[in-house]
Amino acid sequence: MSEHPPGYEAEQPVDLSKPVAYQPPPAPEPTAPDSKPEEPQKAPETVYGLVTVANVQPRTFKSTVARKLYAGLEPTHANVRLWNGVGAIRLDGLVIADMPADPRGTDWRRQSWTTDQLVLPVPDDLQAARAAWWMLDQLEAEGRSDLVTTAIVVGIRTGARRMLARKIAKTFGARTAGVVRVDLPGGAAPDEDETRWELLVAAVSHALGELTSRSRPAMLPPRTPNQVVHFDSRRHGKAANQ
């Protein structure tokens, strides 16, 4: 039996005639933070303006488009409101107007005359496309060609008429600022699905950033904070909103 404790034989002798280099202990590895530091939130943008969602033809998803625009713009803009387009409205921020459908074309002209940005829903339906094209013709004839060239068309594709949907995108895209395609298979628009509307919200948000550089017709005053816009059914929009 060995007189040394277990493991003694495995120890190597140390040569004391050689200097021993000092080796500092390894530095502890930095621990990863539990969560990334929060980025500073961007202040909501203040825009004084009226965005009109309109189509004289009923059942064009007009109200759905207005609600989705409100939901998408509200987090990034100050004082965003959704309005039904009736009576008068104070522009103390950004107003999304869901204009009533009017096949006879009386109310929508009066209400759309003073708008700053036109959003035109056009589903893959022939009557809706013809109604939207007629609206653009009337706006040009009445002196609001600026609304036509800056209009954003929402090409809603239900899958019912694919060839018509492609034609709408081509013809309206050549006349307006652009066509944003939104797929609503079967005409269903789930409330919880916001991703399919992101391109439209981005397009309208970009257009709002250019409002101050646009030229308005001489008969319309420039936008000012807290401006009240009246829609008097007894008067034409040209006179009622000066």
VOKETOR-515987 format. One record per atom (N, C-alpha, C): residue in one letter; atom name; x, y, z. Coordinates in steps of 0.2 Angstrom, whole numbers, always signed. Example, Ala and Ser with C-alpha at 12.3 -4.5 7.8 and 13.67 -1.06 7.14 Angstrom:
> a,N,+66,-28,+39
> a,CA,+62,-22,+39
> a,C,+66,-16,+39
> s,N,+64,-11,+35
> s,CA,+68,-5,+36
> s,C,+64,+0,+39
//
This chain:
> m,N,+4,-6,+0
> m,CA,+0,+0,+0
> m,C,+4,+6,+0
> s,N,+2,+11,-4
> s,CA,+6,+17,-5
> s,C,+5,+21,+1
> e,N,+11,+25,+3
> e,CA,+10,+29,+9
> e,C,+8,+36,+7
> h,N,+7,+37,+1
> h,CA,+4,+44,-1
> h,C,-3,+43,-3
> p,N,-6,+49,-2
> p,CA,-14,+49,-3
> p,C,-15,+48,-11
> p,N,-21,+46,-12
> p,CA,-23,+44,-19
> p,C,-22,+51,-23
> g,N,-20,+50,-29
> g,CA,-18,+55,-34
> g,C,-12,+58,-34
> y,N,-8,+57,-29
> y,CA,-1,+60,-28
> y,C,+3,+58,-33
> e,N,+3,+52,-35
> e,CA,+8,+50,-41
> e,C,+6,+53,-47
> a,N,+0,+56,-48
> a,CA,-1,+59,-55
> a,C,+1,+66,-55
> e,N,+3,+69,-49
> e,CA,+5,+76,-49
> e,C,+12,+76,-52
> q,N,+14,+82,-56
> q,CA,+20,+83,-59
> q,C,+24,+87,-55
> p,N,+31,+86,-54
> p,CA,+35,+90,-50
> p,C,+36,+97,-54
> v,N,+37,+102,-50
> v,CA,+38,+109,-52
> v,C,+45,+111,-52
> d,N,+48,+113,-57
> d,CA,+55,+116,-58
> d,C,+55,+123,-55
> l,N,+57,+124,-49
> l,CA,+58,+130,-46
> l,C,+63,+135,-49
> s,N,+67,+132,-53
> s,CA,+73,+136,-56
> s,C,+70,+140,-62
> k,N,+64,+139,-64
> k,CA,+62,+143,-70
> k,C,+56,+147,-67
> p,N,+56,+154,-70
> p,CA,+51,+158,-68
> p,C,+44,+156,-70
> v,N,+39,+157,-66
> v,CA,+32,+155,-68
> v,C,+29,+161,-70
> a,N,+26,+161,-76
> a,CA,+22,+166,-79
> a,C,+16,+167,-76
> y,N,+14,+173,-74
> y,CA,+8,+174,-71
> y,C,+2,+175,-76
> q,N,-3,+171,-76
> q,CA,-9,+171,-80
> q,C,-15,+173,-76
> p,N,-17,+179,-78
> p,CA,-23,+182,-75
> p,C,-29,+177,-76
> p,N,-34,+177,-72
> p,CA,-40,+173,-73
> p,C,-44,+176,-79
> p,N,-47,+171,-82
> p,CA,-51,+174,-88
> p,C,-57,+178,-86
> a,N,-58,+183,-90
> a,CA,-63,+188,-88
> a,C,-70,+185,-89
> p,N,-74,+187,-85
> p,CA,-81,+184,-86
> p,C,-84,+186,-92
> e,N,-88,+182,-96
> e,CA,-91,+183,-102
> e,C,-97,+188,-100
> p,N,-98,+193,-105
> p,CA,-104,+198,-103
> p,C,-110,+194,-104
> t,N,-115,+195,-100
> t,CA,-121,+192,-100
> t,C,-126,+196,-105
> a,N,-129,+193,-109
> a,CA,-134,+196,-114
> a,C,-140,+199,-110
> p,N,-141,+205,-111
> p,CA,-147,+208,-108
> p,C,-154,+204,-109
> d,N,-158,+204,-104
> d,CA,-164,+201,-105
> d,C,-168,+203,-111
> s,N,-168,+210,-112
> s,CA,-172,+212,-118
> s,C,-168,+218,-121
> k,N,-170,+220,-127
> k,CA,-167,+225,-131
> k,C,-169,+232,-128
> p,N,-165,+237,-128
> p,CA,-168,+243,-125
> p,C,-173,+246,-130
> e,N,-178,+249,-127
> e,CA,-184,+251,-131
> e,C,-181,+257,-135
> e,N,-183,+257,-142
> e,CA,-182,+262,-146
> e,C,-187,+268,-145
> p,N,-184,+274,-145
> p,CA,-189,+280,-144
> p,C,-194,+280,-149
> q,N,-200,+281,-147
> q,CA,-206,+281,-151
> q,C,-207,+287,-155
> k,N,-208,+287,-161
> k,CA,-209,+293,-165
> k,C,-215,+296,-164
> a,N,-215,+303,-163
> a,CA,-221,+307,-161
> a,C,-226,+306,-167
> p,N,-232,+306,-165
> p,CA,-237,+306,-171
> p,C,-237,+312,-175
> e,N,-238,+311,-181
> e,CA,-238,+316,-186
> e,C,-244,+320,-186
> t,N,-244,+327,-187
> t,CA,-250,+331,-187
> t,C,-251,+333,-194
> v,N,-257,+331,-196
> v,CA,-259,+333,-203
> v,C,-266,+336,-203
> y,N,-267,+342,-205
> y,CA,-274,+345,-206
> y,C,-277,+343,-213
> g,N,-281,+339,-213
> g,CA,-283,+337,-220
> g,C,-289,+332,-220
> l,N,-292,+332,-226
> l,CA,-298,+327,-227
> l,C,-297,+322,-232
> v,N,-297,+316,-230
> v,CA,-297,+310,-234
> v,C,-303,+307,-236
> t,N,-306,+308,-242
> t,CA,-312,+305,-244
> t,C,-312,+299,-247
> v,N,-316,+294,-244
> v,CA,-317,+287,-247
> v,C,-323,+287,-251
> a,N,-324,+287,-257
> a,CA,-330,+288,-261
> a,C,-331,+283,-267
> n,N,-337,+281,-268
> n,CA,-339,+278,-275
> n,C,-346,+279,-275
> v,N,-349,+281,-280
> v,CA,-356,+283,-281
> v,C,-360,+276,-281
> q,N,-356,+271,-283
> q,CA,-360,+264,-283
> q,C,-360,+261,-277
> p,N,-366,+258,-274
> p,CA,-366,+255,-268
> p,C,-362,+248,-268
> r,N,-361,+245,-262
> r,CA,-358,+239,-262
> r,C,-351,+239,-265
> t,N,-347,+244,-264
> t,CA,-340,+244,-267
> t,C,-335,+243,-261
> f,N,-337,+241,-255
> f,CA,-332,+240,-249
> f,C,-329,+247,-247
> k,N,-333,+252,-248
> k,CA,-331,+259,-247
> k,C,-330,+260,-239
> s,N,-335,+258,-235
> s,CA,-335,+258,-228
> s,C,-329,+254,-225
> t,N,-328,+248,-228
> t,CA,-323,+244,-225
> t,C,-316,+247,-227
> v,N,-315,+250,-232
> v,CA,-309,+254,-234
> v,C,-308,+260,-229
> a,N,-313,+263,-228
> a,CA,-313,+269,-223
> a,C,-311,+267,-216
> r,N,-314,+261,-214
> r,CA,-312,+259,-207
> r,C,-305,+256,-207
> k,N,-303,+253,-212
> k,CA,-296,+250,-212
> k,C,-291,+256,-212
> l,N,-292,+261,-216
> l,CA,-288,+267,-216
> l,C,-287,+270,-209
> y,N,-293,+271,-206
> y,CA,-293,+274,-200
> y,C,-289,+270,-195
> a,N,-290,+263,-195
> a,CA,-286,+259,-190
> a,C,-278,+259,-192
> g,N,-277,+260,-198
> g,CA,-269,+260,-200
> g,C,-266,+267,-199
> l,N,-270,+272,-199
> l,CA,-267,+279,-199
> l,C,-267,+282,-192
> e,N,-272,+279,-188
> e,CA,-273,+282,-181
> e,C,-266,+281,-177
> p,N,-263,+276,-177
> p,CA,-257,+275,-173
> p,C,-251,+280,-174
> t,N,-251,+282,-181
> t,CA,-245,+286,-183
> t,C,-247,+294,-184
> h,N,-253,+296,-183
> h,CA,-255,+302,-185
> h,C,-259,+305,-179
> a,N,-259,+311,-177
> a,CA,-263,+314,-172
> a,C,-270,+316,-174
> n,N,-274,+315,-169
> n,CA,-281,+317,-170
> n,C,-284,+314,-176
> v,N,-284,+308,-177
> v,CA,-287,+305,-183
> v,C,-295,+303,-181
> r,N,-299,+305,-185
> r,CA,-306,+303,-184
> r,C,-309,+300,-190
> l,N,-314,+296,-189
> l,CA,-318,+293,-194
> l,C,-325,+296,-195
> w,N,-327,+299,-200
> w,CA,-333,+303,-201
> w,C,-337,+300,-207
> n,N,-344,+301,-206
> n,CA,-349,+298,-211
> n,C,-350,+303,-216
> g,N,-347,+309,-217
> g,CA,-348,+314,-222
> g,C,-354,+317,-223
> v,N,-358,+318,-217
> v,CA,-364,+322,-217
> v,C,-363,+328,-212
> g,N,-366,+334,-214
> g,CA,-366,+339,-210
> g,C,-359,+343,-211
> a,N,-356,+345,-205
> a,CA,-350,+349,-205
> a,C,-345,+345,-201
> i,N,-339,+347,-202
> i,CA,-333,+344,-198
> i,C,-328,+349,-197
> r,N,-325,+348,-191
> r,CA,-319,+353,-189
> r,C,-313,+349,-191
> l,N,-308,+352,-195
> l,CA,-302,+349,-196
> l,C,-297,+350,-191
> d,N,-297,+348,-185
> d,CA,-292,+349,-180
> d,C,-287,+343,-180
> g,N,-287,+340,-186
> g,CA,-282,+334,-187
> g,C,-283,+331,-194
> l,N,-283,+324,-194
> l,CA,-284,+321,-200
> l,C,-291,+317,-200
> v,N,-295,+319,-205
> v,CA,-302,+316,-205
> v,C,-303,+311,-211
> i,N,-305,+305,-209
> i,CA,-306,+300,-214
> i,C,-314,+300,-215
> a,N,-316,+302,-221
> a,CA,-323,+303,-223
> a,C,-326,+297,-227
> d,N,-330,+294,-224
> d,CA,-334,+288,-227
> d,C,-340,+291,-231
> m,N,-339,+293,-237
> m,CA,-345,+297,-240
> m,C,-350,+292,-242
> p,N,-357,+295,-241
> p,CA,-362,+290,-243
> p,C,-362,+289,-251
> a,N,-364,+283,-253
> a,CA,-365,+282,-260
> a,C,-371,+285,-262
> d,N,-370,+288,-268
> d,CA,-375,+293,-271
> d,C,-376,+291,-279
> p,N,-380,+286,-281
> p,CA,-380,+285,-288
> p,C,-381,+291,-293
> r,N,-385,+296,-290
> r,CA,-387,+301,-294
> r,C,-381,+307,-295
> g,N,-376,+306,-291
> g,CA,-370,+310,-291
> g,C,-371,+317,-289
> t,N,-376,+318,-284
> t,CA,-377,+325,-282
> t,C,-373,+326,-276
> d,N,-374,+322,-271
> d,CA,-370,+323,-264
> d,C,-363,+322,-265
> w,N,-361,+317,-268
> w,CA,-353,+316,-268
> w,C,-349,+321,-271
> r,N,-352,+325,-276
> r,CA,-348,+330,-279
> r,C,-348,+336,-274
> r,N,-353,+338,-271
> r,CA,-353,+343,-266
> r,C,-348,+341,-260
> q,N,-348,+335,-258
> q,CA,-344,+333,-252
> q,C,-337,+332,-254
> s,N,-335,+329,-261
> s,CA,-329,+328,-263
> s,C,-325,+334,-265
> w,N,-329,+340,-266
> w,CA,-326,+346,-269
> w,C,-320,+348,-265
> t,N,-321,+348,-258
> t,CA,-317,+351,-254
> t,C,-311,+347,-251
> t,N,-311,+340,-253
> t,CA,-307,+335,-250
> t,C,-300,+337,-252
> d,N,-295,+334,-248
> d,CA,-288,+334,-250
> d,C,-285,+328,-253
> q,N,-288,+322,-252
> q,CA,-285,+316,-254
> q,C,-291,+312,-256
> l,N,-292,+309,-262
> l,CA,-297,+305,-264
> l,C,-295,+298,-264
> v,N,-298,+293,-261
> v,CA,-297,+286,-261
> v,C,-303,+283,-264
> l,N,-302,+279,-269
> l,CA,-308,+277,-274
> l,C,-308,+269,-274
> p,N,-312,+266,-270
> p,CA,-313,+259,-270
> p,C,-316,+256,-277
> v,N,-313,+252,-280
> v,CA,-315,+249,-286
> v,C,-315,+241,-286
> p,N,-320,+238,-284
> p,CA,-320,+231,-284
> p,C,-320,+228,-292
> d,N,-319,+222,-293
> d,CA,-319,+219,-299
> d,C,-327,+218,-301
> d,N,-330,+223,-302
> d,CA,-337,+224,-304
> d,C,-338,+229,-309
> l,N,-341,+228,-315
> l,CA,-341,+232,-321
> l,C,-345,+239,-319
> q,N,-350,+238,-316
> q,CA,-354,+244,-314
> q,C,-350,+249,-309
> a,N,-347,+246,-304
> a,CA,-343,+250,-300
> a,C,-337,+253,-303
> a,N,-334,+250,-308
> a,CA,-328,+253,-312
> a,C,-331,+258,-316
> r,N,-337,+258,-319
> r,CA,-339,+263,-323
> r,C,-341,+269,-319
> a,N,-344,+268,-313
> a,CA,-346,+273,-309
> a,C,-340,+277,-306
> a,N,-334,+273,-305
> a,CA,-328,+277,-303
> a,C,-325,+281,-308
> w,N,-325,+278,-314
> w,CA,-323,+282,-320
> w,C,-327,+288,-321
> w,N,-333,+288,-321
> w,CA,-338,+294,-321
> w,C,-336,+299,-316
> m,N,-335,+297,-310
> m,CA,-333,+301,-305
> m,C,-327,+305,-306
> l,N,-322,+302,-309
> l,CA,-316,+306,-311
> l,C,-317,+310,-317
> d,N,-321,+309,-321
> d,CA,-323,+313,-327
> d,C,-327,+319,-324
> q,N,-331,+319,-319
> q,CA,-335,+324,-317
> q,C,-330,+329,-313
> l,N,-326,+326,-309
> l,CA,-321,+330,-305
> l,C,-317,+334,-310
> e,N,-314,+331,-315
> e,CA,-310,+335,-320
> e,C,-314,+341,-323
> a,N,-321,+339,-325
> a,CA,-325,+344,-328
> a,C,-326,+350,-323
> e,N,-326,+349,-317
> e,CA,-328,+354,-312
> e,C,-322,+357,-309
> g,N,-316,+356,-312
> g,CA,-310,+360,-310
> g,C,-306,+356,-304
> r,N,-307,+350,-303
> r,CA,-303,+347,-298
> r,C,-299,+341,-301
> s,N,-296,+343,-306
> s,CA,-291,+338,-310
> s,C,-286,+336,-305
> d,N,-284,+340,-300
> d,CA,-279,+338,-295
> d,C,-281,+332,-291
> l,N,-287,+332,-290
> l,CA,-289,+326,-286
> l,C,-289,+319,-290
> v,N,-290,+320,-297
> v,CA,-290,+314,-301
> v,C,-282,+312,-301
> t,N,-278,+316,-303
> t,CA,-271,+314,-304
> t,C,-268,+311,-297
> t,N,-270,+314,-291
> t,CA,-267,+311,-285
> t,C,-272,+306,-282
> a,N,-277,+304,-285
> a,CA,-282,+299,-282
> a,C,-278,+292,-281
> i,N,-280,+289,-276
> i,CA,-277,+282,-274
> i,C,-283,+277,-275
> v,N,-282,+273,-280
> v,CA,-288,+268,-282
> v,C,-286,+262,-278
> v,N,-291,+259,-275
> v,CA,-291,+252,-271
> v,C,-294,+247,-276
> g,N,-290,+243,-279
> g,CA,-292,+238,-283
> g,C,-294,+232,-279
> i,N,-300,+231,-278
> i,CA,-302,+225,-273
> i,C,-303,+219,-278
> r,N,-300,+214,-277
> r,CA,-300,+208,-281
> r,C,-304,+202,-277
> t,N,-310,+201,-278
> t,CA,-314,+196,-275
> t,C,-313,+189,-278
> g,N,-310,+189,-284
> g,CA,-309,+183,-288
> g,C,-315,+181,-293
> a,N,-320,+186,-293
> a,CA,-326,+185,-297
> a,C,-324,+186,-304
> r,N,-320,+191,-306
> r,CA,-319,+193,-313
> r,C,-311,+195,-313
> r,N,-307,+190,-314
> r,CA,-300,+192,-314
> r,C,-297,+196,-320
> m,N,-300,+195,-325
> m,CA,-298,+199,-331
> m,C,-300,+206,-330
> l,N,-306,+207,-328
> l,CA,-308,+214,-326
> l,C,-304,+217,-321
> a,N,-302,+214,-316
> a,CA,-298,+216,-311
> a,C,-291,+219,-314
> r,N,-288,+215,-318
> r,CA,-282,+217,-322
> r,C,-283,+223,-326
> k,N,-289,+224,-329
> k,CA,-290,+229,-333
> k,C,-291,+236,-329
> i,N,-294,+235,-323
> i,CA,-295,+240,-319
> i,C,-288,+243,-316
> a,N,-284,+239,-315
> a,CA,-277,+241,-312
> a,C,-274,+244,-318
> k,N,-274,+242,-324
> k,CA,-271,+245,-330
> k,C,-274,+252,-331
> t,N,-280,+253,-332
> t,CA,-283,+259,-335
> t,C,-283,+264,-329
> f,N,-285,+262,-323
> f,CA,-285,+267,-318
> f,C,-278,+269,-316
> g,N,-274,+265,-316
> g,CA,-267,+266,-314
> g,C,-264,+271,-319
> a,N,-266,+272,-325
> a,CA,-263,+276,-330
> a,C,-266,+283,-329
> r,N,-272,+284,-325
> r,CA,-275,+290,-325
> r,C,-274,+293,-318
> t,N,-273,+289,-313
> t,CA,-272,+292,-306
> t,C,-265,+291,-303
> a,N,-265,+292,-297
> a,CA,-258,+291,-294
> a,C,-256,+284,-293
> g,N,-261,+279,-293
> g,CA,-259,+272,-293
> g,C,-264,+268,-290
> v,N,-264,+262,-291
> v,CA,-269,+257,-289
> v,C,-266,+252,-284
> v,N,-269,+252,-278
> v,CA,-266,+247,-273
> v,C,-271,+241,-273
> r,N,-269,+235,-274
> r,CA,-273,+229,-275
> r,C,-274,+226,-268
> v,N,-280,+225,-267
> v,CA,-282,+221,-260
> v,C,-286,+215,-262
> d,N,-283,+209,-260
> d,CA,-287,+203,-261
> d,C,-292,+202,-256
> l,N,-298,+201,-258
> l,CA,-304,+199,-253
> l,C,-307,+193,-256
> p,N,-305,+187,-256
> p,CA,-308,+181,-259
> p,C,-315,+181,-257
> g,N,-319,+180,-262
> g,CA,-327,+179,-260
> g,C,-330,+186,-257
> g,N,-326,+191,-257
> g,CA,-329,+197,-255
> g,C,-329,+198,-247
> a,N,-326,+193,-244
> a,CA,-325,+193,-237
> a,C,-319,+198,-234
> a,N,-321,+202,-229
> a,CA,-316,+206,-226
> a,C,-315,+205,-219
> p,N,-311,+200,-217
> p,CA,-310,+199,-209
> p,C,-308,+205,-205
> d,N,-311,+206,-200
> d,CA,-310,+212,-196
> d,C,-303,+211,-193
> e,N,-301,+205,-191
> e,CA,-294,+204,-188
> e,C,-288,+204,-193
> d,N,-289,+204,-199
> d,CA,-284,+204,-204
> d,C,-282,+211,-206
> e,N,-276,+214,-204
> e,CA,-274,+220,-206
> e,C,-269,+220,-211
> t,N,-265,+214,-211
> t,CA,-259,+214,-216
> t,C,-261,+216,-223
> r,N,-266,+214,-225
> r,CA,-268,+215,-232
> r,C,-269,+222,-234
> w,N,-270,+226,-229
> w,CA,-272,+233,-230
> w,C,-265,+238,-229
> e,N,-260,+235,-227
> e,CA,-254,+238,-226
> e,C,-251,+243,-232
> l,N,-251,+240,-238
> l,CA,-249,+244,-243
> l,C,-254,+250,-245
> l,N,-260,+249,-244
> l,CA,-265,+255,-244
> l,C,-263,+260,-239
> v,N,-262,+258,-233
> v,CA,-261,+263,-228
> v,C,-254,+267,-229
> a,N,-249,+263,-231
> a,CA,-243,+266,-233
> a,C,-244,+271,-239
> a,N,-248,+269,-244
> a,CA,-248,+274,-250
> a,C,-252,+280,-248
> v,N,-257,+280,-243
> v,CA,-261,+286,-241
> v,C,-256,+290,-237
> s,N,-253,+287,-232
> s,CA,-248,+290,-228
> s,C,-243,+294,-232
> h,N,-240,+291,-237
> h,CA,-235,+295,-241
> h,C,-239,+301,-245
> a,N,-245,+300,-247
> a,CA,-249,+305,-250
> a,C,-250,+311,-245
> l,N,-251,+309,-239
> l,CA,-253,+315,-234
> l,C,-246,+319,-233
> g,N,-241,+316,-233
> g,CA,-235,+320,-232
> g,C,-233,+325,-238
> e,N,-237,+324,-243
> e,CA,-236,+329,-249
> e,C,-241,+334,-250
> l,N,-246,+334,-245
> l,CA,-252,+338,-245
> l,C,-250,+346,-246
> t,N,-245,+347,-241
> t,CA,-243,+354,-241
> t,C,-239,+357,-247
> s,N,-237,+352,-251
> s,CA,-233,+354,-258
> s,C,-238,+355,-263
> r,N,-244,+352,-263
> r,CA,-249,+352,-268
> r,C,-252,+359,-269
> s,N,-254,+360,-275
> s,CA,-258,+367,-276
> s,C,-265,+365,-276
> r,N,-269,+369,-272
> r,CA,-276,+368,-272
> r,C,-279,+373,-277
> p,N,-286,+372,-279
> p,CA,-289,+377,-284
> p,C,-289,+384,-280
> a,N,-289,+389,-284
> a,CA,-289,+396,-282
> a,C,-295,+397,-278
> m,N,-301,+394,-279
> m,CA,-307,+396,-276
> m,C,-308,+392,-269
> l,N,-303,+388,-267
> l,CA,-303,+385,-261
> l,C,-297,+388,-256
> p,N,-299,+389,-250
> p,CA,-294,+392,-246
> p,C,-289,+387,-244
> p,N,-283,+389,-242
> p,CA,-278,+384,-239
> p,C,-280,+381,-233
> r,N,-278,+375,-231
> r,CA,-280,+371,-225
> r,C,-277,+375,-219
> t,N,-281,+376,-214
> t,CA,-278,+379,-208
> t,C,-281,+375,-202
> p,N,-277,+375,-196
> p,CA,-279,+371,-190
> p,C,-286,+373,-188
> n,N,-290,+368,-186
> n,CA,-297,+369,-184
> n,C,-302,+373,-189
> q,N,-300,+372,-195
> q,CA,-305,+374,-200
> q,C,-311,+370,-200
> v,N,-317,+373,-201
> v,CA,-323,+370,-201
> v,C,-325,+369,-209
> v,N,-327,+363,-211
> v,CA,-329,+362,-218
> v,C,-337,+360,-217
> h,N,-341,+364,-221
> h,CA,-348,+364,-221
> h,C,-350,+360,-227
> f,N,-355,+356,-227
> f,CA,-358,+352,-232
> f,C,-366,+354,-232
> d,N,-367,+360,-235
> d,CA,-374,+362,-235
> d,C,-378,+359,-241
> s,N,-383,+355,-240
> s,CA,-386,+352,-246
> s,C,-390,+356,-250
> r,N,-391,+363,-248
> r,CA,-395,+367,-252
> r,C,-390,+371,-257
> r,N,-383,+370,-256
> r,CA,-379,+374,-260
> r,C,-374,+370,-263
> h,N,-371,+372,-269
> h,CA,-366,+368,-272
> h,C,-359,+368,-268
> g,N,-355,+363,-269
> g,CA,-349,+363,-265
> g,C,-344,+369,-266
> k,N,-344,+371,-272
> k,CA,-340,+377,-274
> k,C,-341,+383,-269
> a,N,-348,+384,-268
> a,CA,-350,+390,-264
> a,C,-349,+389,-257
> a,N,-352,+383,-255
> a,CA,-352,+381,-248
> a,C,-346,+381,-244
> n,N,-340,+379,-248
> n,CA,-334,+378,-244
> n,C,-329,+383,-245
> q,N,-331,+389,-248
> q,CA,-326,+395,-249
> q,C,-324,+398,-242
//
